[in-house]
Amino acid sequence: MMRSMKYCVAFCCTALLSCESITDIEDGYPTVRVVGRVVDGAGLPVAPSMVAITSYKGSCSGSASTYGTANTDANGRYRGGFPTPGIPFIGCVKVTVTAGVRETFPAITVRRDSLSISDPDADSLIVNFVVARP
């Protein structure tokens, strides 16, 4: 089933992806979607890369509530998420990208504290990464 996103909540972007319809994530409901792209300084996709998504109820210094992973496709895009039992979700989200088997770059982590998501069917986080290849 395809659902259109009403709007996007972006944090840490270099080139904001447009809101587009994406397939629902199958790891539980409600699930907050996290989508984005991993590229190098020239804008070329970095694939394969692995993306880890961690959510925290409250601040990022607390203990993790949920965890999800995603892999980039050939275009450097990924789609993942984390289940949240309570709506609205208010807390912290950390997203980390690490190199896959054919890539080499240091891991990058971004985080957003005091994040509020009221409708997991409509809200998505867009996190794009620009990595430096050695």
SVG drawing of the C-alpha trace seen along z (x, -y; Angstrom):
<svg xmlns="http://www.w3.org/2000/svg" viewBox="-2 -21 44 27">
<polyline fill="none" stroke="black" stroke-width="0.4" points="0.0,0.0 1.4,-3.4 0.7,-6.4 1.6,-10.0 3.5,-11.9 1.7,-15.2 5.0,-16.8 8.5,-16.0 10.5,-16.8 14.1,-17.3 17.2,-17.4 20.8,-17.4 20.4,-17.8 22.8,-18.9 20.2,-18.6 16.7,-18.0 14.9,-15.2 11.4,-16.1 8.5,-14.4 7.5,-11.5 5.3,-8.5 7.2,-5.5 6.1,-2.0 5.2,-1.6 7.9,0.1 6.8,3.6 8.5,3.7 5.4,2.7 2.9,0.0 3.1,-2.8 6.5,-3.2 8.3,-6.5 10.0,-6.5 13.5,-7.7 14.6,-8.2 17.6,-9.8 20.5,-9.5 24.3,-8.9 26.5,-10.6 30.2,-11.7 31.4,-15.3 30.8,-15.1 27.2,-14.0 27.8,-10.4 26.0,-7.6 27.8,-5.8 26.7,-2.2 26.6,0.1 26.4,-1.7 24.6,-0.8 22.4,-3.1 21.5,-2.6 18.5,-4.4 18.1,-4.7 15.3,-6.4 15.2,-7.6 12.3,-8.6 13.5,-11.9 17.0,-13.0 19.8,-11.4 21.7,-10.8 19.1,-8.3 18.9,-4.6 17.8,-3.7 14.1,-2.7 14.1,-1.2 16.6,-0.5 16.3,0.1 18.7,0.5 18.6,-0.1 21.0,0.4 21.6,-2.0 20.6,-1.0 22.6,-1.6 21.6,-5.3 22.7,-5.8 19.1,-6.0 17.8,-4.2 14.5,-3.8 14.2,-2.6 12.4,-3.5 11.7,-2.7 8.5,-1.5 7.1,-3.7 4.4,-2.5 3.1,-5.9 2.0,-8.8 3.0,-11.5 6.7,-10.4 8.7,-13.0 12.4,-12.3 15.7,-12.0 16.6,-10.2 20.2,-9.3 21.1,-8.2 24.5,-6.7 25.9,-5.8 28.8,-3.3 30.7,-2.0 29.7,1.2 32.0,3.9 33.1,1.9 33.4,-1.5 35.7,-3.2 34.8,-6.3 34.6,-7.1 31.2,-6.6 29.0,-9.7 26.3,-10.2 23.6,-12.9 21.1,-13.4 18.0,-15.5 16.9,-16.1 13.4,-17.4 11.9,-15.8 8.1,-15.5 6.2,-13.3 2.5,-13.3 1.4,-11.2 3.7,-8.4 1.6,-7.8 2.4,-11.3 5.6,-12.4 9.0,-11.3 12.5,-12.2 14.8,-13.0 18.5,-12.6 21.0,-13.0 24.7,-12.3 27.7,-13.6 30.7,-11.3 34.4,-11.9 36.1,-9.0 39.7,-8.7"/>
</svg>
